[in-house]
């Protein structure tokens, strides 16, 4: 088999674009963070490289004396590349008799599956950060109250104290690798179950009230000060992870579900985006290829695979709030 099965390289390029278009509909985390397109034939490690900041120059200058120059230095943050993928079988009966556009539908479903896979892998990394504040109590097992204005302001105070910069760029909405400029802010990610409590906050501003400011994406809910909230049903909570549920949502009806709200700053995390020609490899084998595993040529398949890498670059430029949500 060639790399793309029965697809020509030209047709495979169109399949990649289609898959990435479908993946785009479910991506929110992947639109932000420091990104680096996956290189071809460059081993299975990715290095994200950043300059080390200069210390403040607090020593007064001496007349006629040139001070020593600062030396540029860089820090490498390596992360291992891991491969993911899946496939669906297509029988000759389906191909010959089904009235549905099976190959087109399989391409769409594979694209959505790849996008969800990417999002959930990245979410697993981001919600594992070490900077955390709880809605109440000193641990996750105590949490049984919703998010508050004070909790958000405390997170912003921490980010400002660490000189975290506001996000000013995001990935473009096309399948191609590229970025666009956005109005600066800290970007917060959480589950759609948090919508009600966020909208109930005193200082919450809905997207509809932004005026001239443009929303970052259709999933943006609104903002509190300089924190812009993006919600997605893929950003799952810890079920029954909190304290006695009270008026909060609970999976089993006993303990409160705990929802992470991850507030991020510029370059706080990095990942290989699901963008560009190397992002995903589609493969199609039509159900008419007889071989020793399928002597009658009764089945074929549509498949995809991708490489992925995610890493937190600076733990202090990212804050995770752990909250409960009101049971509606």
Secondary structure by P-SEA (a helix, b strand, c coil): ccccccccaaaaaaaaaaaaaaaaaaccccccccccccccccccbbbbbbbbbbcccccccccccccbbbbbbbbbbbbbbbbbccccccccccccccccaaaaaaaaaaaaaaaaaaaaaaaaaaaaccccccccccccccccccccaaaaaaaaaaaaaacccccccccccccccccccccbbbbbbbcccaaaaaaaccccccccccccccccccccccccccbbbbbbcccccccccccccccbbbccccbbbbbbbcccccccbbbbcccccccbbbbbbccccccccccccccccccccbbbbbbbcccccbbbbbbccccc
